């Protein structure tokens, strides 16, 4: 089963302008993400999908592969689907965010393995358990609740489940790493936006509202998405420690 990994990357960022090209120990962040994702054993190729020539050049200068995509895409999923259209022989497409320079390659392999094991699976993602109360109540941390088979029941910016009986159910933070069957991804990108998706501003709810299952892998990996200068400083420290 052929799989590829696609990393959507836009130049603009409200909190950290030019974020994909932010320096991490001598290399642009997008190149660090590409390098980490390329260590996954289950994907045939890793491709940065961008609408900016500066990002394209940076990736290619560091021996990575990048593709120019349309500038009018509203979401990363739309950009991902455009790339998928160019790979008719691919069955699974993994989406890694361009601001995850600590992405664990084995997690990509674990996502792909879900599709090998379950021929009916169309979409999968990742979650990690939260234990800090402030993090649980932070609306920037998307929470997910699961059924007994680790399929998503719902995603929300609110705290779910409501802890009326504290400690009875863990709280899971959704990590925005996805894998899709290629044809489902193409079809999903064409679906109309749904009411819950609009209310929560969470695109993955579109799949649930249309009756599709989303498998959720529970992971204890370290996730530090780079959104601020402080995040960038922390990631640089981690990289320096790893190479010292």
ROVO-964516 format. One line per 4 residues: number of its first residue (from 1); their letters; for each residue x negated, y negated, z negated of N, C-alpha, C, O, CB. Coordinates in steps of 0.001 Angstrom, whole numbers, always signed. Each point is the difference from the previous one (the first is absolute). Glycine has a CB too. Layout:
N
NUM = A = X,Y,Z,X,Y,Z,X,Y,Z,X,Y,Z,X,Y,Z  ...
This chain:
244
1 = XXXX = -849,+1192,+0,+849,-1192,+0,-884,-1241,+0,-750,-227,-949,+2594,+1462,-278  -1761,-2035,+2279,-844,-1184,+104,+588,-1165,-779,+1186,-308,+116,-1963,+1082,+2123  -74,-1419,-3038,+409,-1145,-801,-980,-1140,+206,-1182,+220,+267,+2254,+1293,-1966  -568,-2735,+1572,-858,-1177,+34,+347,-898,-1182,+1085,+92,-575,-1279,+39,+3102
5 = XXXX = -739,-989,-2871,+223,-988,-1053,-58,-1380,+643,-922,-301,+758,-79,+1817,-2559  +1989,-2352,+1497,+57,-1357,+551,-5,-1000,-1151,+723,+168,-982,+549,+640,+3031  -2088,-1844,-1921,-125,-1031,-1024,+447,-1332,+599,-780,-645,+701,-1133,+1889,-1840  +3151,-1668,+879,+441,-1307,+511,-741,-1121,-719,-202,+65,-1212,+2475,+884,+1758
9 = XXXX = -2679,-1979,+200,-749,-1100,-606,+324,-1320,+692,-230,-168,+1198,-1604,+1765,-1823  +2373,-2532,-162,+250,-1361,+481,-977,-942,-688,-411,+235,-1136,+2867,+270,+1556  -2821,-1569,+278,-980,-941,-557,+599,-845,-1124,-653,-252,-1013,-485,+183,+3239  +2376,-361,-2040,+607,-926,-954,+401,+705,-1282,+451,+1145,+12,+359,-2526,+1887
13 = XXXX = -987,+663,-3019,+420,+474,-1315,+253,-1222,-871,-817,-920,-46,-511,+3091,+271  +2458,-2175,-911,+374,-1179,-789,-995,-250,-1123,-447,-1128,-207,+2849,+1544,+752  -2745,+647,-1269,-856,-174,-1177,-1492,+105,+308,-830,-509,-753,+2684,+1426,-594  -2193,-257,+2453,-1418,+201,+320,-180,-90,+1517,-88,+1028,+672,-245,+445,-2732
17 = XXXX = +279,-2689,+2606,-120,-175,+1456,-1208,+755,+564,-1075,+18,-599,+2171,-2266,+383  -892,+2869,+1383,-1075,+760,+629,-366,+1255,-762,-1128,+481,+98,+284,-2594,+809  +1783,+2645,-1662,-269,+1124,-899,-690,+1192,+667,-933,+538,-596,+2904,-1270,-677  -1578,+1177,+2459,-676,+1178,+579,-1501,-184,+188,-744,+981,+39,+2863,-461,+1102
21 = XXXX = -2571,-1768,-1023,-1416,-259,+235,-735,-405,-1280,-1175,-364,+48,+1752,-316,+2281  +106,+741,-3463,-643,-309,-1277,-1164,+957,-238,+101,+1194,+281,+2081,-2066,-1207  -3282,+340,+408,-1215,+793,-159,+76,+950,-1197,+355,-396,-1110,-1628,-1472,+2157  +935,+3114,-792,-173,+986,-1073,-1381,+616,+164,-215,+869,+845,+2724,-379,-976
25 = XXXX = -3425,-951,-683,-1383,+496,+25,-596,+24,+1406,-585,+996,+425,+1124,+373,-2423  -380,-2483,+2707,-658,-138,+1287,+785,+417,+1220,-497,-115,+1120,-1497,+449,-2365  +3224,+154,+1055,+827,+389,+1143,+1410,-554,-174,+462,-146,-1132,-1835,+2242,+1462  +2069,-2410,+766,+1386,-446,-90,+874,+1084,-644,-219,+1194,+206,-117,-2644,+1839
29 = XXXX = +1321,+1015,-2819,+862,+948,-703,+653,+997,+951,+85,+1185,-321,+333,-2929,-1402  +42,+1292,+2879,+682,+907,+920,-935,+1114,+449,+445,+1116,+269,+1022,-2997,+499  -2762,+1585,-686,-980,+1029,+383,-218,+992,-1131,-219,+1186,+247,-902,-2824,+1278  +1180,+1164,-2762,-97,+899,-1147,+1194,+955,-38,-153,+1188,-285,-1123,-2949,-988
33 = XXXX = +2458,+1231,+1562,+1195,+861,+32,-146,+1043,+1105,+291,+1178,-207,+1145,-3068,-677  -1891,+1446,+2063,-184,+926,+1130,-1000,+1098,-367,+223,+1173,+299,+292,-3038,+1331  -1618,+1480,-2280,-1018,+986,-383,+565,+1043,-956,-230,+1197,+172,-1534,-2936,+140  +2502,+1282,-1321,+570,+936,-981,+1003,+936,+666,-37,+1211,-218,-287,-2916,-1601
37 = XXXX = +1220,+1145,+2632,+1013,+820,+659,-635,+1010,+947,+530,+1095,+187,+1089,-2988,-372  -2753,+1530,+785,-671,+885,+965,-591,+1239,-658,-353,+956,+691,-153,-2952,+692  +394,+1993,-2699,-502,+1179,-705,+1062,+1086,-150,-321,+1133,-359,-1258,-2617,-858  +2832,+1150,+1486,+1067,+1002,-73,-240,+1069,+1055,-340,-319,+1139,+1976,-1405,-2001
41 = XXXX = -1465,+2967,+501,-281,+1105,+907,+1157,+340,+925,-183,+695,+999,-1344,+171,-2709  +2723,-1356,+1378,+1200,+439,+716,+383,-891,+1172,+918,+335,+749,-156,+626,-2870  -1450,-2099,+2298,+389,-905,+1079,-1055,-4,+1103,-1202,-2,-262,+2469,-1419,-1383  -782,+1419,+2887,-902,+36,+1157,-635,-1356,+254,-1137,-85,+465,+2522,+1900,+528
45 = XXXX = -637,-2890,-1303,-514,-1347,+228,+547,-942,-1058,+1070,+225,-567,-1250,+218,+3039  -584,-1512,-2727,+453,-1093,-859,-72,-1273,+825,-1043,-324,+568,+248,+1483,-2709  +1914,-1883,+2204,+114,-1150,+892,+523,-1200,-772,+1007,+103,-699,-607,+1415,+2665  -1069,-2642,-1846,+497,-1252,-550,+906,-645,+1040,-409,-197,+1144,-1670,-113,-2585
49 = XXXX = +3302,-17,+1051,+959,-632,+907,+133,-1467,-392,+468,-304,-1097,+792,+2496,+1446  -1662,-3096,+523,-25,-1412,-345,+527,-863,+1132,+155,+459,+1132,-2087,-22,-2626  +2206,-1702,+1168,+395,-961,+1021,-999,-1150,+49,+293,-1062,+549,+2127,+1682,-868  -3610,-402,-262,-986,-1063,-125,-1356,+468,+540,-523,+1031,-423,+1752,-1948,-1589
53 = XXXX = -1787,+148,+2947,-1266,+364,+628,-1151,+65,-1003,-931,+787,+175,+1749,-1842,+1923  -758,+229,-3150,-1075,+0,-993,-66,+1333,-738,-1083,+517,-278,+1347,-2994,+15  +899,+3022,-47,+43,+1295,-673,-461,+1102,+949,-770,+881,-383,+2652,-1686,-1085  -1404,+744,+2703,-416,+985,+1017,-1522,+37,+132,-606,+1071,-17,+2768,-1439,+1256
57 = XXXX = -2775,-813,-1108,-1452,-65,+166,-726,+528,-1229,-986,+726,+124,+1275,-2688,+1388  +195,+1600,-2699,-663,+433,-1234,-12,+1522,-102,-1018,+592,-358,+1730,-2723,-772  +418,+2765,+1445,+82,+1460,-74,-939,+643,+1012,-746,+921,-332,+3129,-1090,-440  -2341,-318,+2003,-836,+594,+1049,-1486,-230,-269,-825,+853,+326,+2689,-1202,+1311
61 = XXXX = -2210,-785,-2223,-1404,-278,-329,-534,+940,-1078,-1208,+199,-125,+1589,-2585,+742  +538,+2961,-1392,-397,+955,-1045,+358,+1432,+398,+221,+864,-849,+96,-2654,-888  -265,+2018,+3060,+162,+1340,+579,+1372,+624,-243,+155,+1216,+117,-2576,-931,-426  +3409,-1096,-24,+1352,+512,-164,+817,-161,+1271,-461,-587,+979,+333,+46,-3401
65 = XXXX = +1345,+1067,+2398,+893,-135,+1144,+1169,-893,-369,+611,+165,-1055,-1280,+2105,+1899  +978,-3218,+29,+1130,-896,-236,+788,-180,+1288,-545,+123,+1097,-724,-1311,-2922  +2560,+895,+1680,+873,-248,+1147,+723,-1317,-208,+465,-299,-1100,-173,+2776,+1508  -200,-3261,+655,+807,-1216,-55,+1466,+374,+165,+361,+789,+874,-2265,-2180,+55
69 = XXXX = +2740,+812,-1782,+1442,+233,+67,+705,-1348,+98,-617,-1051,-171,+417,+3204,-1171  +1481,-2108,+1615,+767,-1227,+190,-25,-883,-1245,-104,+494,-1123,+1566,+723,+2737  -1367,-2516,-1402,-63,-952,-1116,+1367,-250,-632,+84,-625,-1057,-2037,-442,+2165  +3014,+1543,-480,+1343,-344,-492,+614,+1084,-880,+1193,-69,-297,-889,-1284,+2344
73 = XXXX = -1072,+2343,-2470,+545,+1033,-872,+369,-598,-1362,-762,-776,-576,-622,+2529,+1767  +2556,-1382,-1691,+449,-520,-1288,-572,+803,-1161,-160,-526,-1102,+2251,-272,+2196  -2401,+2071,-852,-480,+860,-1082,-1181,+847,+467,-252,+146,+1196,+2567,-88,-2175  -3025,+492,+6,-1084,+920,+302,+508,+1264,+666,-709,+610,+800,-556,-1526,-2726
77 = XXXX = +2492,+1315,+1602,+589,+1193,+609,+181,-190,+1497,-242,+919,+783,+1406,-397,-2934  -737,-1719,+2549,+149,-297,+1424,-1348,+95,+709,-89,+523,+1111,+2048,-2018,-1620  -2997,+991,-134,-1341,+52,+588,-472,+1450,+99,-618,+403,+984,+90,-2693,-1922  +834,+3058,-100,-360,+1413,-29,+682,+761,+1135,-619,+824,+673,+312,-966,-3160
81 = XXXX = +1587,-147,+2686,+763,+686,+1040,-534,-326,+1388,+9,+857,+884,+2001,-905,-2364  -2474,-1182,+1681,-577,-359,+1297,-1233,+854,+294,-189,+464,+1124,+1055,-2818,-1385  -1695,+2553,-749,-1180,+851,+180,+420,+1442,+280,-561,+659,+875,-769,-2160,-2403  +2322,+1984,+777,+454,+1386,+167,+483,+281,+1414,-137,+1119,+494,+765,-1092,-2894
85 = XXXX = -65,-1032,+3050,+474,+167,+1378,-1139,+393,+940,+237,+626,+1033,+1563,-2310,-1478  -3034,+1322,+92,-1155,+273,+865,-592,+1390,-235,-952,+391,+676,+470,-2834,-664  +1043,+3193,-971,-565,+1307,-336,+1092,+1078,+25,+412,+489,-1052,-2186,-1614,-363  +2242,+1494,+2614,+1089,+974,+107,-372,+1400,-484,+887,+814,-258,-57,-2133,+2164
89 = XXXX = -2123,+1612,-2033,-421,+1331,-433,-162,+89,-1525,-360,+1054,-523,-789,-768,+2729  +1410,-1371,-2904,-140,-30,-1457,+1317,+384,-660,+1069,-392,+467,-2839,-1388,-286  +1695,+2546,-1268,+1215,+387,-713,+222,-809,-1266,+1140,-321,-339,-1415,+2593,+1261  -805,-2608,-1628,+132,-733,-1261,-850,-1265,+44,-1154,+21,+428,+1589,+2133,-1673
93 = XXXX = +165,-3264,+788,-689,-1287,-77,-47,-430,-1462,+1036,-106,-656,-278,-548,+3003  -1962,+408,-2851,-181,-457,-1375,-262,-1501,+23,-823,-482,+779,-84,+2748,-1507  +1604,-2996,-122,-134,-1446,-86,-724,-364,-1288,+533,+197,-1092,+1572,-522,+2446  -3311,-203,-1231,-762,-489,-1153,-47,-1519,+72,-279,-563,+1058,-1122,+2688,-1162
97 = XXXX = +1671,-2791,-1011,-4,-1451,-17,-1424,-538,+132,-949,+594,-511,+3024,-574,-905  -2209,-1154,+2108,-1308,-577,+236,-627,-677,-1195,-1132,-479,+77,+1851,+196,+2202  +8,+238,-3394,-557,-604,-1216,-214,+1037,-1096,+42,-319,-1189,+1093,-1827,+1775  -1370,+3415,-166,-261,+1093,-946,-1410,+559,+220,-147,+1123,+482,+2621,-552,-545
101 = XXXX = -3510,-1338,-284,-1368,+460,+260,-465,+1138,-904,-1114,+500,+150,+638,-2782,+609  +1334,+2691,-1701,-336,+1144,-851,+858,+1218,+331,+111,+923,-806,-798,-2509,-997  +1292,+1586,+2993,+852,+1116,+386,-773,+1317,-114,-1141,+102,+451,+2447,-1614,+1101  -672,+2509,-2155,-624,+1307,-194,+243,+870,+1235,+1152,+305,+308,-843,-482,-2823
105 = XXXX = -1352,+581,+3224,+190,+802,+1217,+800,+1275,-228,+783,+400,+861,-2918,-1317,-51  +1949,+1556,-1952,+724,+1252,-265,+1500,-226,-110,+786,+922,+217,-2802,-48,-1389  +2419,-2097,+838,+1424,-308,-77,+621,+0,+1400,+1141,+427,+176,-1540,-1792,-2266  -343,+894,+3065,+456,+60,+1390,+192,+1461,+412,+993,+351,+637,-2199,-2520,-101
109 = XXXX = +242,+3012,-911,+108,+1428,+319,+1209,+627,-682,+679,+850,+575,-3163,-737,-310  +2742,-541,-1489,+1138,+557,-744,+1322,-403,+648,+941,+791,+41,-2296,-857,-2159  +1423,-1146,+2616,+1210,-445,+696,+231,+824,+1265,+1112,+464,+248,-1441,-2784,-1162  -708,+2497,+1699,+135,+770,+1244,+411,+1440,-296,+784,+596,+738,-2517,-2055,+352
113 = XXXX = +1193,+2012,-2184,+317,+1384,-361,+1490,+194,-271,+528,+1091,+214,-2821,-867,-1169  +2972,-1262,+492,+1443,+113,-254,+759,+346,+1273,+995,+723,-45,-1210,-2375,-1818  -246,+1141,+2991,+683,+226,+1275,-322,+1375,+575,+783,+560,+768,-845,-3019,-341  -1077,+2988,-798,-350,+1364,+407,+877,+997,-754,+465,+992,+561,-2852,-1698,-69
117 = XXXX = +2602,+420,-1776,+757,+901,-855,+1504,-84,+239,+705,+1000,-136,-2508,-1213,-1547  +2303,-974,+2040,+1436,-208,+180,+261,-517,+1407,-200,-1182,+279,+497,+712,-2746  +144,+1343,+3340,+195,-350,+1401,+1135,-997,+207,+87,-629,+1055,-954,+2868,-460  +1735,-2388,-1592,+1132,-918,+130,-294,-1383,-574,+795,-926,+160,+712,+2893,-272
121 = XXXX = -2639,-2103,-549,-333,-1269,-638,-277,-1070,+1051,-689,+248,+989,-248,+987,-2968  +1489,-2441,+1747,-165,-1098,+946,-850,-1147,-548,-588,-763,+766,+2787,+1386,+182  -2261,-740,-2283,-667,-1165,-584,-493,+342,-1405,+681,+706,-745,+771,-2274,+2111  -2628,+1072,-1725,-550,+247,-1336,-766,-1225,-476,-476,-801,+805,+321,+3274,-327
125 = XXXX = +41,-2610,-1797,-719,-1133,-570,-612,+415,-1335,-58,+1190,-310,+1612,-2829,+1465  -2013,+666,-1950,-781,+284,-1209,+507,-839,-1163,+482,-1117,+190,-2491,+1683,+1214  +1897,-18,-2611,+332,-743,-1215,-977,+369,-1102,-594,+1078,+13,+3026,-1163,+644  -2591,-815,-1602,-852,+252,-1161,+745,-432,-1251,+778,-953,+44,-2887,+637,+1329
129 = XXXX = +1886,+995,-2475,+758,-285,-1217,-458,-1298,-649,-1196,-285,-72,+1521,+2736,-269  +643,-3237,-133,-273,-1228,-745,+164,+264,-1492,+890,+742,-415,-117,-2154,+2367  -1635,+800,-2748,+119,+138,-1462,+44,-1351,-698,+404,-79,-1160,-1611,+2251,+1308  +799,-3235,+535,-20,-1339,-584,+1351,-687,+200,+500,-69,+1123,-2983,-91,-700
133 = XXXX = +3067,-342,-1491,+1341,-601,+55,+46,-1201,+931,+963,-170,+748,-560,+954,-3073  -1441,-1623,+2284,-21,-1179,+872,-23,+408,+1466,+659,-619,+835,-1850,-672,-2619  +426,+2341,+2093,-61,+486,+1372,+1339,+581,+437,+408,-149,+1152,-2846,+616,-1446  +3115,+196,-637,+1308,+572,+318,+1021,-1066,+360,+851,+209,+865,-1364,+1673,-2392
137 = XXXX = +422,-3029,+856,+994,-1055,+195,-405,-1027,+1044,+740,-949,+258,-77,+1281,-2599  -1825,-149,+2941,-469,-908,+1034,+706,+317,+1315,-154,+1105,+519,-2086,-1325,-1671  +3013,-724,+1707,+733,+284,+1245,-904,+198,+1209,+449,+498,+1032,+1418,-1815,-1952  -3135,+934,+806,-937,+259,+1099,-414,+1465,+59,-515,+463,+1018,-308,-2805,-1221
141 = XXXX = +1048,+3071,-887,-246,+1441,-34,+1306,+704,+340,+949,-24,-785,-2802,-219,-955  +1898,+862,+2897,+1212,+707,+416,+62,+1341,-712,-965,+764,+7,+939,-1910,+2248  +1172,+1427,-2873,+194,+1259,-708,+806,+979,+847,+797,-401,+848,-902,-821,-3036  -116,+2509,+1943,+729,+1031,+732,+439,+1087,-973,-752,+378,-898,-559,-866,+3010
145 = XXXX = +2529,+989,-1932,+478,+1144,-779,+156,+1184,+947,+345,-159,+1171,+855,-1352,-2846  -1462,+2707,+1138,-91,+1201,+822,+1019,+1046,-411,+468,+21,-1139,-2879,-484,+1470  +2751,+1338,+623,+823,+1147,-343,-905,+1144,-458,-1210,-187,-130,+2995,-523,+1794  -1224,+1875,-1906,-767,+1125,-530,-975,+588,+1026,-879,+785,-353,+2801,-291,-1152
149 = XXXX = -1761,-877,+2766,-894,+480,+1055,-984,-1077,+455,-614,+122,+1060,+2412,+1443,-326  -1944,-2611,-1532,-908,-1117,+291,+365,-752,+1274,-870,-496,+715,-910,+1755,-1876  +3081,-1336,+1433,+481,-890,+1048,+509,-1280,-654,+563,+43,-1094,+47,+1918,+2602  -804,-3087,-851,+420,-1281,-562,+1516,-95,-67,+696,+289,+974,-2775,-1353,-81
153 = XXXX = +2588,+652,-2065,+1417,-306,-147,+263,-1469,+281,+1000,-361,+621,-775,+2196,-2302  -1155,-2691,+1205,+163,-1437,+204,-1306,-725,-311,-791,+442,-833,+3242,-267,+267  -2656,-1290,+1248,-1118,-902,-257,+575,-1337,-468,+1033,-442,+502,-2507,+1598,+1246  +813,-1796,-2702,+504,-1289,-471,-1118,-847,-589,-1003,+515,-494,+3220,+537,+44
157 = XXXX = -2020,-2365,+516,-907,-921,-685,+367,-102,-1483,-802,-449,-817,+477,-848,+2964  +1520,+1711,-2474,+427,+49,-1397,-583,+1237,-680,-479,+917,+668,+2607,-2152,-90  -2084,+1252,-1899,-459,+1164,-746,+1008,+1131,+155,+1153,-130,-411,-2368,-1348,-1238  +791,+2568,+2231,+837,+1201,+105,-848,+1209,-358,-1175,+49,+363,+2632,-1106,+1433
161 = XXXX = -890,+2039,-2504,+1325,-21,-596,+51,-934,-1211,-1025,-278,-622,+1389,+2622,+1428  +837,-2824,-1131,+159,-849,-1179,-290,+836,-1249,+603,+1060,-171,+1127,-2515,+1359  -2636,+1009,-2065,-446,+833,-1133,+921,-47,-1211,-423,-385,-1090,-1868,+9,+1878  +3540,+764,-600,+919,+38,-1150,-504,+993,-1044,+76,-254,-1202,+1866,-357,+2700
165 = XXXX = -2453,+1737,-1026,-644,+972,-878,-1480,+21,+351,-420,+720,+906,+2544,+690,-1114  -2906,-2193,-504,-1415,-203,+331,-760,+1319,+30,+180,+865,-858,-70,-3134,-178  -955,+2398,+2037,-864,+1169,+97,+621,+1214,+656,-669,+1020,+168,-401,-1860,-2157  +2335,+752,+2363,+682,+1158,+586,-376,+207,+1469,+59,+1120,+508,+1828,-1492,-2103
169 = XXXX = -2269,-703,+2267,-355,+115,+1415,-1133,-973,+306,+77,-1163,-396,+2290,+1856,+1004  -3415,-254,+85,-1108,-900,+328,+422,-1057,+1008,+981,+167,+726,-2586,+1682,-1190  +849,-2936,+495,+220,-1060,+987,-1116,+98,+1042,-1181,-18,-343,+2325,-1511,-1378  -764,+1632,+2981,-979,+136,+1073,-55,-1260,+854,+1025,-542,+413,-641,+3012,-396
173 = XXXX = -1611,-2919,+235,-232,-1124,+903,-227,+533,+1403,-803,+909,+212,-180,-2298,-2081  +1696,+816,+2818,-169,+405,+1385,-1268,-607,+574,-261,-1190,-176,+2743,+1390,+437  -3266,+615,+424,-1203,-452,+695,+302,+9,+1497,+442,+1009,+549,-1989,-108,-2388  +1301,-2039,+2492,+431,-161,+1389,-844,+700,+1038,-460,-622,+958,+1341,-1493,-1672
177 = XXXX = -1088,+3405,+530,-686,+831,+989,+1040,+989,+520,+644,+694,-786,-2954,-938,-353  +2475,+309,+2438,+1054,+827,+582,-556,+970,+1036,-1074,-210,+564,+2699,-1638,-966  -869,+2908,+634,-255,+881,+1132,+1345,+314,+647,+1011,+153,-686,-3104,+847,-405  +2092,-906,+2413,+1233,+216,+757,-220,+1024,+1103,-1099,+110,+544,+1826,-2455,-1050
181 = XXXX = +330,+3102,+839,+11,+664,+1291,+46,-1107,+1055,+740,-973,-140,+435,+3083,-775  -1959,-1950,+1950,-135,-1068,+987,+1346,-453,+566,+280,-1199,+36,-2523,+2109,+527  +3076,+27,-122,+1254,-401,+628,+925,-666,-1006,+717,-941,+343,-950,+2813,+1293  +223,-1389,-2880,+814,-650,-1024,-460,-1441,-213,+831,-899,-136,-440,+3126,-976
185 = XXXX = -1693,-2456,+1081,-531,-1351,-175,+504,-930,+1098,+430,-1119,-276,-2469,+2073,-830  +1987,-490,+2344,+445,-816,+1128,+1487,-307,-122,+433,-1125,+249,-2211,+2145,+1208  +2560,-8,-1843,+1443,-205,-164,+301,-896,-1199,+884,-856,+60,-471,+3101,+977  -1148,-2044,-2117,+197,-756,-1241,-243,-1490,+221,+736,-834,-527,-1426,+2851,-796
189 = XXXX = -331,-2350,+2093,-314,-1402,+270,+1115,-688,+785,+124,-1225,-32,-2554,+1810,+12  +3241,+207,+726,+1092,-566,+800,+1319,-88,-768,+952,-616,+478,-2070,+1532,+1539  +1182,-302,-3208,+1235,-42,-793,+288,-1420,-483,-919,-771,-276,+534,+3149,-444  +1644,-2704,+624,+393,-1308,-503,-299,-93,-1497,+67,+992,-726,+1731,-1162,+2498
193 = XXXX = -2127,-1033,-2211,-219,-237,-1424,+1278,+298,-768,+1097,-274,+489,-2837,-1479,+23  +1606,+2315,-1717,+1148,+454,-778,+224,-891,-1235,-902,-736,-403,+477,+3092,+1208  +1620,-2290,-1403,+320,-899,-1122,-940,+102,-1198,-438,-1024,-526,+2763,+1195,+1260  -2644,+1054,-1174,-891,+144,-1146,-1413,-457,+343,-685,-605,-825,+2080,+2513,+2
197 = XXXX = -1819,-1617,+2037,-1317,-471,+461,-85,-1516,-109,-1005,-540,-461,+825,+2501,+2031  +1232,-2640,-1147,+12,-1459,-41,+84,-517,-1433,-637,-997,-338,+1722,+974,+2590  -308,+693,-3087,+164,-450,-1381,-1299,+95,-791,-338,-911,-756,+2716,+1630,+859  -3107,+386,+71,-1238,+228,-750,-1234,-481,+750,-1080,-109,-582,+2168,+2061,-489
201 = XXXX = -932,-2242,+2369,-1127,-300,+884,-1003,+1148,-27,-1201,-194,-186,+1519,-2279,-199  +226,+3690,+580,-804,+1224,+23,+397,+809,+1229,+1092,+565,+60,-1294,-534,-2602  -686,+15,+3508,+316,+600,+1291,+293,+1493,-93,+786,+523,+789,-2213,-2245,+260  +804,+2417,-2004,+191,+1440,-102,+1433,+386,-354,+418,+1130,+252,-2792,-951,-924
205 = XXXX = +3128,-1109,+89,+1404,+300,-324,+824,+231,+1264,+1046,+646,-56,-1254,-2022,-2031  -244,+861,+3212,+697,+228,+1267,+89,+1492,+309,+1024,+485,+480,-1825,-2716,+358  -289,+2956,-1118,+6,+1442,+253,+990,+701,-917,+769,+847,+454,-3165,-959,+271  +2389,-233,-2014,+929,+639,-940,+1450,-315,+342,+863,+875,-64,-2616,-1007,-1708
209 = XXXX = +2019,-1124,+2138,+1381,-396,+317,+522,+689,+1249,+1209,+132,+188,-1645,-2326,-1256  -488,+2636,+1925,+409,+739,+1199,-18,+1508,-210,+162,+770,+947,-1046,-2637,+426  +684,+2288,-2634,+132,+1416,-329,-1252,+838,+142,+78,+1227,-58,+2204,-1486,+750  -3433,-365,-508,-1249,+750,+136,-700,+148,-1345,+99,-873,-862,-329,+36,+3208
213 = XXXX = -478,+1950,-2516,-748,+235,-1222,-1397,-591,+111,-597,-25,+1077,+1919,+2112,-1494  -1833,-2562,-714,-1382,-458,-78,-682,+799,-1101,+322,-162,-1177,+275,-2183,+2003  -1533,+3204,-450,-762,+781,-972,-997,-915,-705,-631,-848,+632,+895,+2954,+763  -401,-1930,-2706,-898,-850,-777,-1072,+854,-684,+319,+888,-790,+1549,-2559,+424
217 = XXXX = -3119,+1402,+671,-1128,+667,-640,-376,-787,-1250,-164,-1219,+59,-676,+2128,+2167  +704,-229,-3338,-443,-650,-1233,-1524,+31,-50,-615,+1054,+160,+2752,-388,-1368  -2731,-1819,+987,-1456,-95,+24,-523,-775,-1199,+644,-927,-490,-587,+1043,+2979  -1235,+279,-2951,-665,-727,-1083,-1194,-790,+540,-823,-481,-778,+1559,+2247,-868
221 = XXXX = -835,-1901,+2961,-1111,-738,+609,+42,-1469,-423,+1042,-520,-398,-1035,+2106,+2364  -1157,-2235,-1870,-100,-1416,-331,+453,-819,+1197,-520,+164,+1104,-1381,+276,-2715  +2872,-1323,+1392,+508,-841,+1075,-169,-1461,-391,+566,-457,-993,+1089,+2241,+1690  -2442,-2517,+97,-146,-1436,-206,+189,-675,+1350,-953,-161,+763,-633,+476,-2746
225 = XXXX = +2810,-704,+2270,+251,-750,+1218,-519,-1411,-177,+194,-603,-1055,+1827,+2008,+1586  -2681,-1941,+487,-614,-1317,-114,+982,-1076,+452,+271,-151,+1191,-2551,+1157,-814  +2810,-1753,-1350,+918,-1105,+285,-537,-1343,-471,+444,-1047,+469,+1429,+2652,-644  -2826,-1579,-752,-516,-1231,-592,-1519,+23,-35,-627,+1030,+248,+2709,-1252,-1628
229 = XXXX = -2667,-936,+1064,-1454,-90,-156,-481,+909,-1136,-1087,+573,+78,+1144,-2942,+788  +749,+2497,-1912,-364,+861,-1121,-38,+1465,+431,-900,+741,-395,+1925,-2392,-1196  -48,+2070,+2403,-7,+1365,+535,-1272,+240,+818,-641,+1045,-108,+3171,-1032,+162  -2871,-999,+756,-1186,+121,+858,-1266,+116,-844,-882,+801,+307,+2043,-2127,+1488
233 = XXXX = -1250,+530,-2852,-1162,+66,-890,-104,+1380,-638,-1089,+568,-81,+1280,-3034,-371  +942,+3007,-4,+4,+1307,-647,-432,+1107,+956,-782,+875,-373,+2595,-1678,-1137  -1313,+768,+2723,-355,+1021,+989,-1484,-87,+345,-659,+1026,+166,+3000,-1095,+765  -2869,-1143,-822,-1437,-157,+261,-831,+608,-1124,-1038,+612,+253,+1511,-2706,+1042
237 = XXXX = -22,+1928,-2532,-706,+592,-1141,-1,+1519,+86,-1014,+647,-263,+1654,-2615,-1143  +503,+2528,+1774,+108,+1463,+107,-926,+524,+1094,-665,+1021,-181,+3053,-1125,-621  -2432,-592,+1934,-892,+420,+1085,-1460,-119,-409,-803,+881,+309,+2520,-1597,+1357  -2074,-368,-2364,-1390,-165,-428,-415,+1096,-964,-1108,+529,+87,+1324,-2987,+227
241 = XXXX = +691,+2800,-1244,-298,+1065,-957,-163,+1343,+704,-829,+818,-400,+2095,-2068,-1359  -481,+1474,+2800,-60,+1280,+714,-1293,+162,+783,-441,+1120,+256,+2916,-1152,-98  -3084,-1091,+222,-1211,+72,+829,-1283,-262,-806,-1106,+72,+535,+2487,-816,+1414  -1214,+443,-3234,-1188,-299,-822,-641,+1264,-546,-1004,-72,-708,+2017,-2117,+96
